[in-house]
Amino acid sequence: MCLTVVDENARANGVTQGARPGELTMLVADGMEHPLLEARGPYDLIIANILAGPLIDLAPQFAKSLVPGGHLILAGLLTAQEAQVRGAARRAGLRIAERLVNGDWSILWLRQRDTFRQ
């Protein structure tokens, strides 16, 4: 189902899929330790739309996989779980740049700590 939705959205938005720079490569993995992810990183942008528990567990891997100033978009979490996810991200060296709330759901835009003035 997920792959079908990605294909449909890519076509609808004129996004080229493939393996070359500037193209979208869709990959389903259990974490950032997948060989393709490791080979192509670090990343400017990581998007994860999964449950809060895995977002918490993966926060350190996400942070290590971003370039300095990179962006992490987290979705799929209930607003009631947001504080736990934000705490894990903060401990991993990420800071909140923006948040969106839609009913009971939150989306977090995070960035590396060193991109913020403290």
N, C-alpha and C positions, 0 to 999 in steps of 0.2 A: 504494500500500500504506500509506504513512504517513498519508495523509488518512483512509483507512478506519479505521485503528487509533485515530486521534484522535477520530473520530466515535463509535466504539464506546465508548471510555473516557469521553468526555464524557457520553454517555447513561447509562452504568453508574454514574457518580458524580454525576448530577444537575447537571451543569455546562451552563449555557445558552450556546449559541453564537450569535454575532451581532456587530454593530458598535457596540452601545451600551456605556456604562461598566458594568463588572462582568460583561460577557459575554466569552467566549473567541472570539478571531478567529484562526483557523488560517491561516498564511501560509508558503509555501515560498519562500525567497529565497536569493540567493547571498551575502548579507552584510547589514549594517545600513543600507546606502545605498539600500534599496528605498524608493520614494516613500511608501508607506503607513506603513512603520516610522518614517521621518523625521517624518511629519506627526503621528503619535500619541505620539512620545516626549517626554520621557524616561520610562523605565520603572522601576517598583518591583522587577520581577522579569523576568529573562531566563533562559530554559532553552534550552540547546543540546545536542543529542544527535547529535554528528557526530564525525568522526575527529580525532585529535590535531593533525595538520597545520593544518587549517582553524581549530581552536580557538586555536592559537598565533597564526596570522595575524590572527584577528579580535579578539584580546584588547583592543587599543587601542579598536576600534570599540565593543565591548561596554562597556568602562569609560565611554566618552563618552556612551553611551546610557542609563546608569543615573542615577536621582535620587541625591542624597546619601543614603547609608545603604542604597542599593539592593542587591539580591541577584542573584547570577549562579550558576546551577546548570549545571555542565558534566558531561556524560556521554558515553559512547561512546569512552572512551580506555582503553588498556591500562595497567595499573599500571606497567609498564616505561617508559611514555611520560609518566607523571605529572609527574616532575621538570621536564621541558621545558615542559609546560603551566603548571605552577605558576610557573616562572621568567618566562614571558611575561606571566602575569597580574600578578605582582609588579611587573614593569617598567611595566605599564599603570596601576599604582596600586591594585590589588586585593590583598586579603589573605585567606588561608584562614580560614574560620570552622569548617569541619567537613569530614571526608572519610569516605566509605564505600568499603569494598573488598568485592567479591563475586568470589571466585576471582581471575581475571586482570584484572578490570575495576575501574576506580575511578570514583567520582562525587565531584566537588568542589563545595562550597558556598563561594562567595567573596563578599566585601563590599568596598565602597569603603574605602580606607586610612584616611580621616579618621573612620571610625566606630569605630576601634580606638584604645585608649590606648597610647601608645608610651613 
